C-alpha cells in the first residue's frame, strides 16, 4: 500500500491517540508505520513472514515486532 494511503486511512485513529497522549504524559505510542513502512510504501510482509493476518490485525510475527518496541518503554 502506498504510505500516503496508509496515512490517510489512519489519520482519525492517530488524532484520537494524540489527544490521549497530550492529556496523559505516561502514555506512549508505538507507531507501526515506522516499523512497517519505508518512505513510499507500507508492507504487509517482509522477507520472513506476514506482518498482518488481515487488513487491520497484526499476525503473531507482526505482534512480536511491535512487542519488541513496547518493551523498550518498560523501565
C-alpha distances in whole Angstrom, upper triangle without the diagonal:
4,6,8,7,7,10,11,11,13,15,18,18,18,21,23,22,24,27,28,27,29,32,32,32,32,29,26,22,20,17,14,12,14,14,11,9,11,12,9,6,5,7,8,11,13,16,18,17,14,13,13,15,14,11,13,15,15,17,20,19,16,19,22,19,19,23,24,23,25,28,28,29,32,35
4,5,5,6,9,10,11,13,14,18,18,18,20,23,22,23,26,27,27,28,31,32,32,32,29,26,22,20,17,15,12,14,15,12,9,10,9,6,4,6,9,11,14,15,19,21,20,17,16,16,19,17,14,15,18,18,20,23,22,19,22,24,21,21,24,25,23,25,29,28,29,32,35
4,5,5,6,9,10,11,12,16,16,15,17,20,19,20,23,24,23,25,28,28,28,28,25,22,19,17,13,12,8,11,12,10,7,8,7,5,5,5,9,12,14,16,19,21,20,18,15,16,19,18,15,15,17,17,20,23,21,18,20,22,19,18,22,23,21,23,26,25,26,29,32
4,5,5,6,9,10,11,14,15,14,16,19,19,19,22,24,23,25,28,28,28,29,26,23,20,19,15,14,11,13,15,13,10,11,9,8,8,9,13,15,18,19,23,25,23,21,19,19,22,20,16,17,19,20,23,26,24,21,23,25,22,21,25,26,23,25,28,28,28,31,34
4,5,5,6,9,10,13,14,14,16,18,19,19,22,24,24,25,28,29,29,30,26,24,20,19,16,15,12,15,16,14,12,13,12,10,9,9,12,14,17,19,22,24,22,19,18,17,19,17,13,14,17,18,21,24,23,20,22,25,22,21,25,26,24,25,29,28,29,32,35
4,5,5,6,9,11,12,11,14,16,16,17,20,21,21,23,26,26,26,27,23,21,17,16,12,11,8,12,13,11,9,12,12,10,9,7,10,11,15,17,21,22,20,17,15,14,17,15,11,11,14,15,18,21,20,17,18,21,19,17,21,22,20,21,25,25,25,28,31
4,5,5,6,10,10,9,11,14,14,14,17,19,19,20,23,24,24,25,21,19,15,15,11,11,8,11,14,12,11,12,12,11,11,10,13,15,18,20,23,25,23,20,17,17,20,18,14,14,16,17,20,23,22,19,20,23,20,18,22,23,20,21,25,24,24,27,30
4,6,5,8,10,10,11,14,15,15,18,20,20,21,24,25,26,27,23,22,18,18,15,15,12,15,17,16,14,16,15,14,13,12,15,17,20,22,26,27,25,22,20,19,21,18,15,14,18,19,22,25,25,21,23,25,23,21,25,26,24,24,28,28,27,30,33
4,6,8,9,10,12,13,14,16,18,19,20,22,24,25,26,26,23,21,17,17,14,13,12,15,17,15,14,16,16,15,13,12,14,15,19,21,25,26,23,20,17,16,18,15,11,11,14,16,19,23,23,19,20,23,21,19,23,25,22,23,27,27,26,29,33
4,6,5,6,9,10,11,12,14,16,16,18,20,21,22,22,19,17,14,14,11,11,10,13,15,14,13,16,16,16,14,12,15,15,19,21,25,25,23,20,17,15,18,16,12,10,13,15,18,21,21,18,18,21,19,17,20,22,19,20,23,24,23,26,29
4,5,5,6,9,10,10,12,14,15,16,19,20,21,22,18,17,14,15,12,13,12,15,17,16,15,18,17,17,16,15,18,19,22,24,28,29,27,24,20,19,21,19,16,14,17,18,22,25,25,21,21,24,22,19,22,24,21,21,25,25,24,27,30
4,5,5,6,9,10,11,13,14,16,17,19,20,21,18,18,15,16,14,15,15,18,20,19,19,21,21,21,20,18,20,21,24,26,30,31,28,25,22,20,22,20,17,14,17,19,23,25,26,22,22,25,24,21,23,25,23,22,26,26,24,27,30
4,5,5,6,9,10,11,12,14,16,17,18,19,15,15,12,13,12,13,13,16,17,17,17,20,21,21,19,17,19,19,22,24,28,28,26,23,19,18,20,18,15,12,14,16,20,22,23,19,19,22,21,17,20,22,19,19,22,23,21,24,27
4,5,5,6,9,10,10,12,14,15,16,17,13,12,10,11,9,11,11,13,16,16,16,18,19,19,18,16,19,19,22,24,28,28,26,23,20,19,21,20,17,14,16,17,21,23,23,19,19,22,20,17,19,21,18,17,21,21,19,22,25
4,6,5,6,9,10,11,13,14,16,17,14,14,12,14,13,15,15,17,19,20,19,22,21,22,21,20,22,23,26,28,32,32,30,27,24,22,25,23,20,17,19,21,24,26,27,23,22,25,23,20,22,24,21,20,24,23,21,24,27
4,5,5,7,9,10,11,13,15,16,13,13,12,14,14,16,16,18,20,21,21,24,24,24,24,21,24,24,27,29,32,32,30,27,24,22,24,23,20,17,19,20,24,26,26,23,22,24,23,20,21,24,21,19,23,23,21,23,26
4,5,5,6,9,10,10,12,13,9,9,8,11,11,13,14,16,18,19,19,22,23,24,23,20,22,23,25,27,30,30,28,26,22,21,23,22,20,16,17,18,22,23,24,20,19,21,20,17,18,20,17,16,19,19,17,19,22
4,5,5,6,9,10,11,12,10,10,9,12,12,15,15,16,19,20,20,22,22,23,23,21,24,24,27,28,32,32,30,28,24,23,26,25,23,19,21,21,25,26,26,23,22,24,22,18,20,22,18,17,20,20,17,20,22
4,5,5,6,9,11,13,11,12,12,15,15,18,18,20,22,23,24,26,26,27,26,24,27,28,30,32,35,35,33,31,27,26,28,27,25,22,23,24,27,29,29,26,24,26,25,22,23,25,21,20,23,22,20,22,24
4,5,5,6,9,10,8,10,10,14,15,18,19,20,22,23,24,26,27,28,27,25,27,27,30,31,35,34,32,30,26,25,27,27,25,21,22,22,26,27,28,24,22,24,24,20,20,22,19,17,20,20,17,19,21
4,5,5,6,8,5,7,8,12,13,16,17,18,20,22,23,25,25,27,26,24,26,27,29,30,33,33,32,29,26,25,28,27,25,22,22,22,26,26,27,24,22,23,22,18,19,21,17,15,18,17,14,17,19
4,6,7,10,9,10,11,15,16,19,20,20,23,25,25,27,27,28,28,27,29,30,32,33,36,36,35,33,29,29,31,30,28,25,26,26,29,30,30,27,25,27,26,22,23,24,21,19,22,20,17,20,21
4,6,9,9,11,13,17,18,22,23,23,25,27,28,30,30,32,31,29,32,32,34,35,39,38,37,35,31,30,32,32,30,26,27,27,31,31,32,29,27,28,27,24,24,25,22,20,22,22,18,20,21
4,5,6,9,12,15,17,21,22,22,24,26,27,29,30,32,31,29,31,31,33,34,37,36,35,33,29,29,31,31,29,26,26,26,29,29,30,27,24,26,25,21,21,23,20,17,19,19,15,16,18
4,5,8,11,14,16,20,21,21,23,25,26,28,29,31,31,28,30,31,33,33,36,35,34,33,29,29,32,32,30,27,26,26,29,29,29,26,24,25,24,21,20,21,18,16,18,16,13,15,15
4,6,10,13,16,19,21,21,22,25,26,28,29,31,31,28,30,30,31,32,35,33,33,31,27,28,30,30,29,26,25,24,27,27,27,24,22,22,22,18,18,19,16,13,15,14,10,11,12
4,7,10,13,16,18,18,19,22,23,25,26,28,28,25,26,27,28,29,32,31,30,28,24,24,26,27,26,22,21,21,24,24,24,21,19,20,19,16,15,17,14,11,14,13,10,12,14
4,7,9,13,15,14,15,18,20,22,23,25,24,22,23,24,25,25,28,28,27,25,22,22,24,25,24,20,20,19,22,22,22,19,17,18,16,13,13,14,11,9,11,11,8,11,13
4,6,9,11,11,12,15,16,19,20,22,21,18,20,20,22,22,26,25,24,22,18,19,22,22,20,17,17,16,19,20,19,16,15,16,14,11,12,13,10,9,12,12,10,13,16
4,6,9,9,9,12,13,16,18,20,18,16,17,17,18,19,22,21,20,19,15,16,19,20,18,16,15,13,16,17,16,13,12,13,11,7,9,10,7,7,10,10,9,12,16
4,5,6,7,9,10,13,14,16,15,12,14,15,17,17,21,20,19,18,14,15,18,18,16,14,14,13,16,17,16,13,12,14,11,9,11,12,9,10,13,13,13,16,19
4,5,5,6,8,11,13,15,13,10,11,11,13,14,17,17,16,14,10,11,15,15,14,12,12,10,13,14,13,9,10,12,9,7,11,12,9,11,14,14,15,18,21
4,5,5,5,8,10,11,10,7,9,11,13,14,17,18,17,15,12,13,16,16,14,13,14,13,15,17,16,12,13,15,12,11,14,15,12,14,17,17,17,21,24
4,6,6,8,10,12,11,9,11,13,14,14,17,18,18,16,13,15,19,19,17,16,16,15,17,18,16,13,14,15,11,10,14,13,11,13,16,15,16,19,22
4,6,8,11,13,11,9,10,11,11,11,14,14,14,13,10,13,16,17,16,15,15,12,14,15,13,10,11,12,8,8,12,11,9,12,15,14,16,19,22
4,7,10,11,9,6,6,8,8,8,12,13,12,11,8,10,14,15,13,13,13,11,13,14,12,9,12,13,9,10,14,14,12,15,18,17,19,22,25
4,7,7,6,4,6,9,10,10,14,15,15,14,11,13,17,17,15,15,16,14,16,18,16,13,15,16,13,13,17,17,15,18,20,20,21,24,27
4,6,6,6,8,12,13,12,14,17,17,16,14,16,20,20,18,19,19,18,19,21,19,16,19,19,16,16,20,19,17,20,23,21,23,26,29
4,6,8,11,15,16,15,18,21,21,20,18,19,23,23,20,21,22,21,23,25,22,19,22,23,19,19,23,22,20,23,25,24,25,28,31
4,7,10,14,15,15,18,20,20,19,17,19,22,21,19,19,21,20,22,25,23,20,22,24,20,21,24,24,22,25,27,26,28,31,34
4,6,10,12,12,15,18,17,15,14,15,18,17,15,16,18,17,19,21,19,17,20,21,18,18,22,22,20,23,26,25,27,30,33
4,7,9,10,14,16,15,12,11,11,15,14,12,13,14,13,15,18,16,13,16,18,15,15,19,19,18,20,23,23,24,27,30
4,5,7,11,12,11,9,8,9,12,12,11,12,13,12,13,15,13,11,14,16,14,14,18,18,18,20,23,23,25,27,30
4,7,11,11,9,6,5,6,9,9,9,10,10,9,10,13,11,9,12,14,13,14,17,18,18,20,22,23,25,27,31
4,7,8,6,4,5,7,10,11,12,13,13,10,10,12,10,9,12,13,12,14,17,17,18,20,22,23,25,27,30
4,5,6,6,7,10,13,15,15,17,16,13,12,13,10,10,13,13,11,14,17,16,17,20,21,22,24,27,30
4,6,9,10,14,16,18,19,20,19,16,14,15,12,12,16,15,14,17,19,18,19,22,23,24,27,29,31
4,7,9,12,14,17,19,19,18,14,12,12,9,10,14,13,12,15,17,16,18,21,21,22,25,27,30
4,6,9,10,13,15,16,14,11,9,10,7,8,12,12,11,14,16,16,18,20,21,23,25,27,30
4,6,7,10,11,13,11,9,7,9,7,7,11,12,11,13,16,17,18,20,21,23,25,26,30
4,7,9,10,10,9,6,5,8,6,4,8,9,9,10,13,14,15,16,18,20,22,23,27
4,5,7,7,6,4,4,8,8,6,9,11,11,12,14,16,17,18,20,22,23,25,28
4,7,8,6,6,5,8,9,9,10,13,14,14,16,18,19,20,22,24,25,27,30
4,6,6,7,8,12,13,11,13,16,16,16,18,21,21,22,24,26,27,29,32
4,6,8,10,14,15,13,14,17,17,16,19,22,21,22,25,26,27,29,32
4,7,10,13,14,12,12,16,16,14,17,19,19,19,22,24,24,26,29
4,7,10,11,9,9,13,13,12,14,17,17,17,20,22,22,24,27
4,7,8,5,6,9,10,9,11,14,14,14,17,19,20,21,25
4,5,5,6,9,10,10,12,14,16,16,18,20,22,23,26
4,6,5,6,9,10,10,12,14,15,16,19,20,21,24
4,5,5,7,9,10,11,13,15,16,18,20,21,24
4,5,5,6,9,10,11,13,14,16,18,19,23
4,5,5,6,9,10,10,12,14,16,17,20
4,5,5,6,9,10,10,13,15,16,19
4,5,5,7,9,10,12,14,15,19
4,5,5,6,9,10,12,13,17
4,5,5,6,9,10,11,15
4,6,5,7,10,11,14
4,5,5,7,10,13
4,5,6,7,11
4,5,5,9
4,6,8
4,6
4
